Amino acid sequence: MDNTDSGNVANALISEAEKCGADTIVLGAYSHSRFKEMILGGVTQDMLAKCSLPLWIMH
């Protein structure tokens, strides 16, 4: 998965949450090594950067 794929996933999650009128998103999160995350990006990172809804994140 590259940065574009993770961005598409994050955008899709946010879009669906907005469509159904959700007031928060619960998200399971994990991280890769810093190097992998820098190269590949990540849905968790994109959600934190893009989402205007409150996020409950659990690792």
PDB file with SEQRES, HELIX, SHEET and CRYST1 records, atoms N, CA, C and O in Angstrom:
SEQRES   1 A   59  MET ASP ASN THR ASP SER GLY ASN VAL ALA ASN ALA LEU          
SEQRES   2 A   59  ILE SER GLU ALA GLU LYS CYS GLY ALA ASP THR ILE VAL          
SEQRES   3 A   59  LEU GLY ALA TYR SER HIS SER ARG PHE LYS GLU MET ILE          
SEQRES   4 A   59  LEU GLY GLY VAL THR GLN ASP MET LEU ALA LYS CYS SER          
SEQRES   5 A   59  LEU PRO LEU TRP ILE MET HIS                                  
HELIX    1 AA1 ASN A    3  LYS A   19  1                                  17    
HELIX    2 AA2 ARG A   34  LEU A   40  1                                   7    
HELIX    3 AA3 VAL A   43  LYS A   50  1                                   8    
SHEET    1 AA1 2 ILE A  25  GLY A  28  0                                        
SHEET    2 AA1 2 LEU A  55  MET A  58  1                                        
CRYST1    1.000    1.000    1.000  90.00  90.00  90.00 P 1           1          
ATOM      1  N   MET A   1       0.857  -1.170   0.000  1.00  0.00           N  
ATOM      2  CA  MET A   1       0.000   0.000   0.000  1.00  0.00           C  
ATOM      3  C   MET A   1       0.898   1.225   0.000  1.00  0.00           C  
ATOM      4  O   MET A   1       1.775   1.345   0.855  1.00  0.00           O  
ATOM      5  N   ASP A   2       0.694   2.137  -0.944  1.00  0.00           N  
ATOM      6  CA  ASP A   2       1.460   3.369  -0.931  1.00  0.00           C  
ATOM      7  C   ASP A   2       0.613   4.492  -0.341  1.00  0.00           C  
ATOM      8  O   ASP A   2      -0.533   4.267   0.049  1.00  0.00           O  
ATOM      9  N   ASN A   3       1.170   5.696  -0.275  1.00  0.00           N  
ATOM     10  CA  ASN A   3       0.470   6.826   0.336  1.00  0.00           C  
ATOM     11  C   ASN A   3      -0.883   7.091  -0.310  1.00  0.00           C  
ATOM     12  O   ASN A   3      -1.828   7.478   0.378  1.00  0.00           O  
ATOM     13  N   THR A   4      -0.990   6.891  -1.613  1.00  0.00           N  
ATOM     14  CA  THR A   4      -2.251   7.111  -2.314  1.00  0.00           C  
ATOM     15  C   THR A   4      -3.317   6.138  -1.836  1.00  0.00           C  
ATOM     16  O   THR A   4      -4.462   6.530  -1.611  1.00  0.00           O  
ATOM     17  N   ASP A   5      -2.945   4.866  -1.678  1.00  0.00           N  
ATOM     18  CA  ASP A   5      -3.901   3.861  -1.212  1.00  0.00           C  
ATOM     19  C   ASP A   5      -4.396   4.175   0.197  1.00  0.00           C  
ATOM     20  O   ASP A   5      -5.597   4.123   0.460  1.00  0.00           O  
ATOM     21  N   SER A   6      -3.479   4.500   1.097  1.00  0.00           N  
ATOM     22  CA  SER A   6      -3.892   4.791   2.470  1.00  0.00           C  
ATOM     23  C   SER A   6      -4.745   6.048   2.508  1.00  0.00           C  
ATOM     24  O   SER A   6      -5.682   6.132   3.302  1.00  0.00           O  
ATOM     25  N   GLY A   7      -4.437   7.029   1.662  1.00  0.00           N  
ATOM     26  CA  GLY A   7      -5.257   8.238   1.577  1.00  0.00           C  
ATOM     27  C   GLY A   7      -6.650   7.930   1.082  1.00  0.00           C  
ATOM     28  O   GLY A   7      -7.624   8.504   1.567  1.00  0.00           O  
ATOM     29  N   ASN A   8      -6.757   7.022   0.115  1.00  0.00           N  
ATOM     30  CA  ASN A   8      -8.067   6.626  -0.401  1.00  0.00           C  
ATOM     31  C   ASN A   8      -8.889   5.913   0.666  1.00  0.00           C  
ATOM     32  O   ASN A   8     -10.096   6.129   0.766  1.00  0.00           O  
ATOM     33  N   VAL A   9      -8.245   5.070   1.457  1.00  0.00           N  
ATOM     34  CA  VAL A   9      -8.942   4.359   2.528  1.00  0.00           C  
ATOM     35  C   VAL A   9      -9.429   5.354   3.572  1.00  0.00           C  
ATOM     36  O   VAL A   9     -10.584   5.295   3.994  1.00  0.00           O  
ATOM     37  N   ALA A  10      -8.566   6.257   3.986  1.00  0.00           N  
ATOM     38  CA  ALA A  10      -8.952   7.263   4.975  1.00  0.00           C  
ATOM     39  C   ALA A  10     -10.097   8.125   4.442  1.00  0.00           C  
ATOM     40  O   ALA A  10     -11.062   8.392   5.158  1.00  0.00           O  
ATOM     41  N   ASN A  11      -9.990   8.555   3.198  1.00  0.00           N  
ATOM     42  CA  ASN A  11     -11.056   9.375   2.598  1.00  0.00           C  
ATOM     43  C   ASN A  11     -12.373   8.609   2.547  1.00  0.00           C  
ATOM     44  O   ASN A  11     -13.430   9.180   2.813  1.00  0.00           O  
ATOM     45  N   ALA A  12     -12.319   7.321   2.208  1.00  0.00           N  
ATOM     46  CA  ALA A  12     -13.531   6.505   2.139  1.00  0.00           C  
ATOM     47  C   ALA A  12     -14.167   6.355   3.522  1.00  0.00           C  
ATOM     48  O   ALA A  12     -15.386   6.454   3.657  1.00  0.00           O  
ATOM     49  N   LEU A  13     -13.352   6.119   4.541  1.00  0.00           N  
ATOM     50  CA  LEU A  13     -13.882   5.985   5.906  1.00  0.00           C  
ATOM     51  C   LEU A  13     -14.546   7.282   6.366  1.00  0.00           C  
ATOM     52  O   LEU A  13     -15.636   7.262   6.938  1.00  0.00           O  
ATOM     53  N   ILE A  14     -13.891   8.389   6.116  1.00  0.00           N  
ATOM     54  CA  ILE A  14     -14.438   9.697   6.512  1.00  0.00           C  
ATOM     55  C   ILE A  14     -15.724   9.980   5.749  1.00  0.00           C  
ATOM     56  O   ILE A  14     -16.703  10.442   6.334  1.00  0.00           O  
ATOM     57  N   SER A  15     -15.728   9.711   4.466  1.00  0.00           N  
ATOM     58  CA  SER A  15     -16.905   9.952   3.632  1.00  0.00           C  
ATOM     59  C   SER A  15     -18.104   9.129   4.106  1.00  0.00           C  
ATOM     60  O   SER A  15     -19.213   9.652   4.222  1.00  0.00           O  
ATOM     61  N   GLU A  16     -17.883   7.854   4.375  1.00  0.00           N  
ATOM     62  CA  GLU A  16     -18.980   6.989   4.829  1.00  0.00           C  
ATOM     63  C   GLU A  16     -19.496   7.422   6.203  1.00  0.00           C  
ATOM     64  O   GLU A  16     -20.699   7.379   6.458  1.00  0.00           O  
ATOM     65  N   ALA A  17     -18.595   7.833   7.075  1.00  0.00           N  
ATOM     66  CA  ALA A  17     -19.013   8.308   8.399  1.00  0.00           C  
ATOM     67  C   ALA A  17     -19.887   9.556   8.264  1.00  0.00           C  
ATOM     68  O   ALA A  17     -20.890   9.696   8.964  1.00  0.00           O  
ATOM     69  N   GLU A  18     -19.506  10.450   7.371  1.00  0.00           N  
ATOM     70  CA  GLU A  18     -20.295  11.668   7.150  1.00  0.00           C  
ATOM     71  C   GLU A  18     -21.645  11.345   6.514  1.00  0.00           C  
ATOM     72  O   GLU A  18     -22.660  11.940   6.876  1.00  0.00           O  
ATOM     73  N   LYS A  19     -21.661  10.400   5.564  1.00  0.00           N  
ATOM     74  CA  LYS A  19     -22.919  10.018   4.897  1.00  0.00           C  
ATOM     75  C   LYS A  19     -23.950   9.483   5.876  1.00  0.00           C  
ATOM     76  O   LYS A  19     -25.138   9.781   5.758  1.00  0.00           O  
ATOM     77  N   CYS A  20     -23.496   8.693   6.841  1.00  0.00           N  
ATOM     78  CA  CYS A  20     -24.455   8.095   7.773  1.00  0.00           C  
ATOM     79  C   CYS A  20     -24.679   8.965   9.011  1.00  0.00           C  
ATOM     80  O   CYS A  20     -25.406   8.569   9.922  1.00  0.00           O  
ATOM     81  N   GLY A  21     -24.063  10.139   9.050  1.00  0.00           N  
ATOM     82  CA  GLY A  21     -24.301  11.064  10.144  1.00  0.00           C  
ATOM     83  C   GLY A  21     -23.585  10.693  11.439  1.00  0.00           C  
ATOM     84  O   GLY A  21     -24.021  11.076  12.524  1.00  0.00           O  
ATOM     85  N   ALA A  22     -22.502   9.958  11.327  1.00  0.00           N  
ATOM     86  CA  ALA A  22     -21.751   9.567  12.528  1.00  0.00           C  
ATOM     87  C   ALA A  22     -21.190  10.800  13.227  1.00  0.00           C  
ATOM     88  O   ALA A  22     -20.837  11.789  12.584  1.00  0.00           O  
ATOM     89  N   ASP A  23     -21.115  10.725  14.551  1.00  0.00           N  
ATOM     90  CA  ASP A  23     -20.544  11.849  15.282  1.00  0.00           C  
ATOM     91  C   ASP A  23     -19.156  11.524  15.831  1.00  0.00           C  
ATOM     92  O   ASP A  23     -18.510  12.380  16.436  1.00  0.00           O  
ATOM     93  N   THR A  24     -18.703  10.303  15.623  1.00  0.00           N  
ATOM     94  CA  THR A  24     -17.349   9.895  16.005  1.00  0.00           C  
ATOM     95  C   THR A  24     -16.969   8.641  15.215  1.00  0.00           C  
ATOM     96  O   THR A  24     -17.835   7.948  14.682  1.00  0.00           O  
ATOM     97  N   ILE A  25     -15.675   8.360  15.147  1.00  0.00           N  
ATOM     98  CA  ILE A  25     -15.182   7.156  14.473  1.00  0.00           C  
ATOM     99  C   ILE A  25     -14.326   6.382  15.471  1.00  0.00           C  
ATOM    100  O   ILE A  25     -13.463   6.958  16.135  1.00  0.00           O  
ATOM    101  N   VAL A  26     -14.566   5.086  15.572  1.00  0.00           N  
ATOM    102  CA  VAL A  26     -13.750   4.195  16.385  1.00  0.00           C  
ATOM    103  C   VAL A  26     -12.818   3.466  15.430  1.00  0.00           C  
ATOM    104  O   VAL A  26     -13.266   2.867  14.452  1.00  0.00           O  
ATOM    105  N   LEU A  27     -11.528   3.517  15.712  1.00  0.00           N  
ATOM    106  CA  LEU A  27     -10.531   3.042  14.768  1.00  0.00           C  
ATOM    107  C   LEU A  27      -9.509   2.170  15.474  1.00  0.00           C  
ATOM    108  O   LEU A  27      -8.912   2.585  16.468  1.00  0.00           O  
ATOM    109  N   GLY A  28      -9.306   0.972  14.968  1.00  0.00           N  
ATOM    110  CA  GLY A  28      -8.204   0.146  15.441  1.00  0.00           C  
ATOM    111  C   GLY A  28      -6.944   0.634  14.767  1.00  0.00           C  
ATOM    112  O   GLY A  28      -6.937   0.850  13.555  1.00  0.00           O  
ATOM    113  N   ALA A  29      -5.878   0.812  15.524  1.00  0.00           N  
ATOM    114  CA  ALA A  29      -4.677   1.419  14.949  1.00  0.00           C  
ATOM    115  C   ALA A  29      -3.445   0.602  15.290  1.00  0.00           C  
ATOM    116  O   ALA A  29      -3.353  -0.004  16.357  1.00  0.00           O  
ATOM    117  N   TYR A  30      -2.522   0.599  14.379  1.00  0.00           N  
ATOM    118  CA  TYR A  30      -1.210   0.036  14.633  1.00  0.00           C  
ATOM    119  C   TYR A  30      -0.229   0.796  13.771  1.00  0.00           C  
ATOM    120  O   TYR A  30      -0.623   1.484  12.829  1.00  0.00           O  
ATOM    121  N   SER A  31       1.022   0.678  14.083  1.00  0.00           N  
ATOM    122  CA  SER A  31       2.014   1.401  13.296  1.00  0.00           C  
ATOM    123  C   SER A  31       3.104   0.451  12.827  1.00  0.00           C  
ATOM    124  O   SER A  31       3.334  -0.613  13.401  1.00  0.00           O  
ATOM    125  N   HIS A  32       3.755   0.877  11.773  1.00  0.00           N  
ATOM    126  CA  HIS A  32       4.917   0.168  11.244  1.00  0.00           C  
ATOM    127  C   HIS A  32       6.153   0.874  11.793  1.00  0.00           C  
ATOM    128  O   HIS A  32       6.041   1.854  12.531  1.00  0.00           O  
ATOM    129  N   SER A  33       7.306   0.381  11.437  1.00  0.00           N  
ATOM    130  CA  SER A  33       8.522   1.102  11.805  1.00  0.00           C  
ATOM    131  C   SER A  33       8.460   2.495  11.176  1.00  0.00           C  
ATOM    132  O   SER A  33       7.766   2.704  10.181  1.00  0.00           O  
ATOM    133  N   ARG A  34       9.178   3.426  11.755  1.00  0.00           N  
ATOM    134  CA  ARG A  34       9.150   4.802  11.232  1.00  0.00           C  
ATOM    135  C   ARG A  34       9.555   4.847   9.765  1.00  0.00           C  
ATOM    136  O   ARG A  34       8.992   5.618   8.988  1.00  0.00           O  
ATOM    137  N   PHE A  35      10.528   4.027   9.383  1.00  0.00           N  
ATOM    138  CA  PHE A  35      10.982   4.004   7.997  1.00  0.00           C  
ATOM    139  C   PHE A  35       9.875   3.531   7.062  1.00  0.00           C  
ATOM    140  O   PHE A  35       9.601   4.164   6.043  1.00  0.00           O  
ATOM    141  N   LYS A  36       9.235   2.404   7.418  1.00  0.00           N  
ATOM    142  CA  LYS A  36       8.143   1.885   6.595  1.00  0.00           C  
ATOM    143  C   LYS A  36       7.000   2.890   6.499  1.00  0.00           C  
ATOM    144  O   LYS A  36       6.433   3.097   5.426  1.00  0.00           O  
ATOM    145  N   GLU A  37       6.670   3.504   7.617  1.00  0.00           N  
ATOM    146  CA  GLU A  37       5.572   4.465   7.636  1.00  0.00           C  
ATOM    147  C   GLU A  37       5.908   5.678   6.760  1.00  0.00           C  
ATOM    148  O   GLU A  37       5.033   6.219   6.085  1.00  0.00           O  
ATOM    149  N   MET A  38       7.171   6.100   6.772  1.00  0.00           N  
ATOM    150  CA  MET A  38       7.591   7.229   5.951  1.00  0.00           C  
ATOM    151  C   MET A  38       7.436   6.892   4.464  1.00  0.00           C  
ATOM    152  O   MET A  38       7.007   7.733   3.675  1.00  0.00           O  
ATOM    153  N   ILE A  39       7.783   5.674   4.092  1.00  0.00           N  
ATOM    154  CA  ILE A  39       7.720   5.247   2.697  1.00  0.00           C  
ATOM    155  C   ILE A  39       6.285   4.894   2.293  1.00  0.00           C  
ATOM    156  O   ILE A  39       5.803   5.344   1.254  1.00  0.00           O  
ATOM    157  N   LEU A  40       5.616   4.103   3.101  1.00  0.00           N  
ATOM    158  CA  LEU A  40       4.306   3.565   2.742  1.00  0.00           C  
ATOM    159  C   LEU A  40       3.137   4.423   3.199  1.00  0.00           C  
ATOM    160  O   LEU A  40       2.047   4.332   2.635  1.00  0.00           O  
ATOM    161  N   GLY A  41       3.346   5.240   4.197  1.00  0.00           N  
ATOM    162  CA  GLY A  41       2.228   5.989   4.759  1.00  0.00           C  
ATOM    163  C   GLY A  41       1.402   5.069   5.629  1.00  0.00           C  
ATOM    164  O   GLY A  41       1.848   3.971   5.963  1.00  0.00           O  
ATOM    165  N   GLY A  42       0.225   5.485   5.996  1.00  0.00           N  
ATOM    166  CA  GLY A  42      -0.623   4.636   6.809  1.00  0.00           C  
ATOM    167  C   GLY A  42      -1.991   5.250   6.986  1.00  0.00           C  
ATOM    168  O   GLY A  42      -2.137   6.471   7.033  1.00  0.00           O  
ATOM    169  N   VAL A  43      -2.993   4.396   7.083  1.00  0.00           N  
ATOM    170  CA  VAL A  43      -4.371   4.857   7.247  1.00  0.00           C  
ATOM    171  C   VAL A  43      -4.518   5.613   8.567  1.00  0.00           C  
ATOM    172  O   VAL A  43      -5.168   6.658   8.616  1.00  0.00           O  
ATOM    173  N   THR A  44      -3.922   5.092   9.626  1.00  0.00           N  
ATOM    174  CA  THR A  44      -4.021   5.750  10.927  1.00  0.00           C  
ATOM    175  C   THR A  44      -3.480   7.171  10.845  1.00  0.00           C  
ATOM    176  O   THR A  44      -4.120   8.114  11.309  1.00  0.00           O  
ATOM    177  N   GLN A  45      -2.317   7.316  10.260  1.00  0.00           N  
ATOM    178  CA  GLN A  45      -1.691   8.629  10.113  1.00  0.00           C  
ATOM    179  C   GLN A  45      -2.587   9.554   9.280  1.00  0.00           C  
ATOM    180  O   GLN A  45      -2.770  10.718   9.637  1.00  0.00           O  
ATOM    181  N   ASP A  46      -3.137   9.055   8.191  1.00  0.00           N  
ATOM    182  CA  ASP A  46      -4.018   9.863   7.344  1.00  0.00           C  
ATOM    183  C   ASP A  46      -5.295  10.255   8.069  1.00  0.00           C  
ATOM    184  O   ASP A  46      -5.770  11.382   7.927  1.00  0.00           O  
ATOM    185  N   MET A  47      -5.854   9.332   8.846  1.00  0.00           N  
ATOM    186  CA  MET A  47      -7.068   9.645   9.607  1.00  0.00           C  
ATOM    187  C   MET A  47      -6.795  10.762  10.612  1.00  0.00           C  
ATOM    188  O   MET A  47      -7.602  11.681  10.754  1.00  0.00           O  
ATOM    189  N   LEU A  48      -5.674  10.688  11.301  1.00  0.00           N  
ATOM    190  CA  LEU A  48      -5.320  11.726  12.268  1.00  0.00           C  
ATOM    191  C   LEU A  48      -5.143  13.080  11.582  1.00  0.00           C  
ATOM    192  O   LEU A  48      -5.498  14.116  12.144  1.00  0.00           O  
ATOM    193  N   ALA A  49      -4.600  13.069  10.381  1.00  0.00           N  
ATOM    194  CA  ALA A  49      -4.344  14.320   9.661  1.00  0.00           C  
ATOM    195  C   ALA A  49      -5.592  14.907   9.014  1.00  0.00           C  
ATOM    196  O   ALA A  49      -5.726  16.127   8.932  1.00  0.00           O  
ATOM    197  N   LYS A  50      -6.515  14.050   8.551  1.00  0.00           N  
ATOM    198  CA  LYS A  50      -7.622  14.517   7.718  1.00  0.00           C  
ATOM    199  C   LYS A  50      -8.981  14.580   8.394  1.00  0.00           C  
ATOM    200  O   LYS A  50      -9.831  15.372   7.989  1.00  0.00           O  
ATOM    201  N   CYS A  51      -9.198  13.779   9.394  1.00  0.00           N  
ATOM    202  CA  CYS A  51     -10.547  13.606   9.932  1.00  0.00           C  
ATOM    203  C   CYS A  51     -10.943  14.760  10.844  1.00  0.00           C  
ATOM    204  O   CYS A  51     -10.209  15.121  11.764  1.00  0.00           O  
ATOM    205  N   SER A  52     -12.112  15.333  10.577  1.00  0.00           N  
ATOM    206  CA  SER A  52     -12.619  16.420  11.424  1.00  0.00           C  
ATOM    207  C   SER A  52     -13.524  15.878  12.533  1.00  0.00           C  
ATOM    208  O   SER A  52     -13.844  16.597  13.480  1.00  0.00           O  
ATOM    209  N   LEU A  53     -13.933  14.618  12.419  1.00  0.00           N  
ATOM    210  CA  LEU A  53     -14.738  13.989  13.464  1.00  0.00           C  
ATOM    211  C   LEU A  53     -13.830  13.522  14.600  1.00  0.00           C  
ATOM    212  O   LEU A  53     -12.653  13.245  14.367  1.00  0.00           O  
ATOM    213  N   PRO A  54     -14.350  13.432  15.817  1.00  0.00           N  
ATOM    214  CA  PRO A  54     -13.548  12.876  16.899  1.00  0.00           C  
ATOM    215  C   PRO A  54     -13.213  11.403  16.594  1.00  0.00           C  
ATOM    216  O   PRO A  54     -14.038  10.657  16.066  1.00  0.00           O  
ATOM    217  N   LEU A  55     -11.988  11.014  16.941  1.00  0.00           N  
ATOM    218  CA  LEU A  55     -11.525   9.640  16.732  1.00  0.00           C  
ATOM    219  C   LEU A  55     -11.250   8.967  18.075  1.00  0.00           C  
ATOM    220  O   LEU A  55     -10.602   9.547  18.946  1.00  0.00           O  
ATOM    221  N   TRP A  56     -11.742   7.752  18.234  1.00  0.00           N  
ATOM    222  CA  TRP A  56     -11.366   6.885  19.346  1.00  0.00           C  
ATOM    223  C   TRP A  56     -10.424   5.874  18.723  1.00  0.00           C  
ATOM    224  O   TRP A  56     -10.819   5.105  17.846  1.00  0.00           O  
ATOM    225  N   ILE A  57      -9.186   5.874  19.173  1.00  0.00           N  
ATOM    226  CA  ILE A  57      -8.188   4.998  18.562  1.00  0.00           C  
ATOM    227  C   ILE A  57      -7.649   4.043  19.620  1.00  0.00           C  
ATOM    228  O   ILE A  57      -7.288   4.451  20.724  1.00  0.00           O  
ATOM    229  N   MET A  58      -7.602   2.759  19.256  1.00  0.00           N  
ATOM    230  CA  MET A  58      -7.085   1.738  20.161  1.00  0.00           C  
ATOM    231  C   MET A  58      -6.030   0.935  19.451  1.00  0.00           C  
ATOM    232  O   MET A  58      -6.239   0.494  18.321  1.00  0.00           O  
ATOM    233  N   HIS A  59      -4.907   0.739  20.089  1.00  0.00           N  
ATOM    234  CA  HIS A  59      -3.821  -0.062  19.510  1.00  0.00           C  
ATOM    235  C   HIS A  59      -3.915  -1.468  20.051  1.00  0.00           C  
ATOM    236  O   HIS A  59      -3.099  -2.320  19.699  1.00  0.00           O  
TER     237      HIS A  59                                                      
END                                                                             
